[in-house]
Amino acid sequence: MAGGSPTRRPFAVGLNLHHDTSASVITPGAVFAAEEERWSQVKHHIGPLSGFAFPANALSWCLSAAGIDPADVDEVWVPRMSSVAEGEPGALEARMVAQHLDARVHLVSHHAAHAHSSGLWQRSPSMVLCVDGGGSYRPPDFTDRERVSGFTLDEGMLEVVHEGRASAAGDGIDRGRPSANSLGHFYRNLAIRCITPGDEPEGSMMALAAFGGPSPLVDDLRDRVRLSSAGHVEIAAQLGNFDRDGAITLGGRSWSPATAREVPLSRRADLAWAAQHVFEQMVVHVARHLRSLAAASDRLTFVGGCALNAQAAGRLATQSGFDEVFVPPAPHDGGTAIGAAVLGWHSVTEQPLPGGVDAPNWGPAPHAPGQRAPDGWPFASLDDASRARVVARLLGAGSVVALVEGAMEFGPRALGHRSILARPDSRAVSDRVNAIKRRAPYRPLAPAVVDSRWPSWFEGAPDRFMNRTTVVRTERRSRLRGVVHVDGSARAQSVTEDVGALYRVLVEFERITGLPIVLNTSLNAKGKPIVRTAEQALDVVRSIGLDAAVIEDQLFLPPDWGIRTLSLLLTDGAAGDDGGQVDRLMASWFGRTDFALSSCARSAIAIAALAAAPDWPRLRATLGAGAVLAASGLADASGIAGVLAHEIPEDLRPLGAIALDKDALAALGSAGDRRHGPGGSHDGHDQRLLASRAAVLEREMLGAEAYIEDRLPPFGVPRPRRLAEAAARLREHARGLAAAVD
């Protein structure tokens, strides 16, 4: 028994020691799993020893969270990846484990571990297709590796029904050159010759393919691939074996990693289209063979590194012949730790696997930083309802917001626990998100949708784990400009209530905007893994320039936060809250615990909020005439609130969300508190401050027209001429303010 004494509760430990190094512990009531990259901050964590590494931090956390002493671990399950070059098969893995644990090592097939990684979700028979660059070396001579495998999986019992094989010298397409016939190598060989250095090759090529089309490159690639009987695939040696540096001639051009930048993007898009098209044909060919063998199952599970190709997974859903295609949340090598632990579980106990694991948030909580915000960052505490409301309003105003909540997800997708969120209907917002993350501009971003709303927006079956593309319904595409790809597809996530904060944000966002969808991407900096802790999250928010962060029950705003942030918060106050959140935010910004906005300043900001609020009539009535008059009194000093309250036509009121920035707000607060508070007089310093704030406001307004297309679609598109006139009036008032206090 993995726990040592039979009297102790059973548990199973799975370790992946290859790239995407990871650890997993399964107990009777729970699953714990994490990838080492989240501690090392080295993406795809890979070690210097033939690519092997031990997940010391991930395993330590898993054991601690499960309440298991490392001394009680007497056996572990590990996918075998070492070759005879490292000694006896599996010897390297055994030596690595021995350096950390006094435990027996059970070596398992890499592809079997991939297949079992879906076992936590499989409660009915399934065919399993595993495709990757290469898995375990196969007996008897351990020179050939797993490349393409097919299995039946039923109640933990796995049976091999298909094995792809390498071509020997004298066989295959090249006649004299052996080929690994690796679909993973095929795709990567073309990706590193198509995508310029610095961008992630496979994911970028998959995205770029939608911008290409049929060309002679397709026929050239097809000539180097043979789809043979019984589901086998043969690939020419130069493409079927991994080639890191060499030139490959296709379509009359020599393609190499060193010269990718020299090829026009349109030409590279055609290569991407050809590579994706032929790759999908090969995957579908194998899947259809498995379908012919699947008498008892209408479900196909797709695993292995190639299962992260969401377009191929989407093609399988429509062309494989299976009624259902499932891709687990961690189909990549990191997920083999899960599969190894599942294998171990079935070995040590007859108990069923833990239930209630629909969401793969099996890692550590972020440990909210409490009052330890970065210098100059305002923060406030939120309950569940106000968290959803605040995030939804920020998103509605065009902000890009980090959401960090609960246990960390396992796998390469952020599913709402370590996410960046934004509006889904603005191409400008999605372009900004891609720029923030330093992604290629042609790469699409993913939508997250309320589960019950999926059929109204997307075709096909819902996908909880964002691993399969689907088609956005034609009539809906104009409302999802920020997340629909050029080919009409999207890698959508279906969000159920048990996901937590993201679901509540979606519900509130739909109430405000009519859209049950937000843009969802992972919270990480370029080249780094998804964040683990609250501190990492704040560092990323600060370094890449997000507009706000919500970490557990706390809202953090960078020092350059704008009026849209506070005005949206204050809109809640106008609707019945006491407005204390705004005071707390302002207090933390100014470093004064006794800070409170005057009623006059509060009213002026509220009017700015109302200008951007979709429920303007109700909120205006809530404020009442007294607040409008109070704001007009402040307008005598600043001129700003009067413009917002009285001069902008109703269809131009969203411009109010642009009109004020943080510095202008500071001027309002300063003027309101000093004029109407104790002492109530301006000194020269205050006047100069107000003048400088007015100059800032004028500079902001000079660029307002350029922001119009970004900011206004959520509230309706006004006539450009009237919008320009309103912007001009606001600029004049800013100049007047500067002159009045000079």
Summary of the structure (lengths in Angstrom):
residues: 742
radius of gyration: 28.9
end to end distance: 82.0
largest distance: 95.9
contacts: 2741
relative contact order: 0.08
helix: 47%
strand: 15%
